[in-house]
Each structure stands twice: as C-alpha cells, then as structure tokens.
Amino acid sequence: MNEKTLFTEAELADSLGLSAWTVRRWRLSEGLPVIQLGRRFLYRREAVLEWLKAKETAGAAVDDPGEFGIVRRIAP
C-alpha cells in the first residue's frame, strides 16, 4: 500500500474540493499546518484534517444577533 502522504497546495485543494487560493489563505492567515522545504510548501493530509476538525464548531449561537445584517441606506 503506497499511499501519498505529502501534498502540494494544488493537490491538497483538489482533494478537499477547495481552491488553491483558499488553502494559501488558510496557510497565511489561519495557521494551516505546513512543511516548508525551500520555496515549496507541502501539506500532510492527516495534519490538515486534524486542523479542520479542531476548527469545527457545533453551530454555536450568535451572542448578539443584532450585530450582523445591519442595513445601511446610501444617499443618492
């Protein structure tokens, strides 16, 4: 059984059904686990799935529903 363990950004995005830009944004701003080898960024799929599981919520209720969806009128 020769299962691939390290994925490029494009390969990881394809396997998760995401765009490569989403994977890159998660790496740069959200702390997505990555292995950097020179200029290459490689992802261990198991580490990424664990990271996603840790980010998962149980649909927590919004504390202040009035905070979202504010409608603003733009004067002509």
Secondary structure, DSSP 8 states (H G I E B T S, - for coil): -----EE-HHHHHHHHT--HHHHHHIIIII----EEETTEEEEEHHHHHHHHHHH-------S-GGGS--------
